[in-house]
Amino acid sequence: MIDTLSLLISHGVILLAAWRLLSRPDLDRDIDPTPPREKDSGHA
């Protein structure tokens, strides 16, 4: 009984964490790792 209960609790927590991570809105955004370059103003 205890083995089944501990397996259900631990797997339930893992599934809950995965569900919460997958429902995050920032997973759908691709952020460009390089910062935008400044435009060349033509000054030497």
Secondary structure by P-SEA (a helix, b strand, c coil): caaaaaaaaaaaaaaaaaaaaaaccccccccccccccccccccc
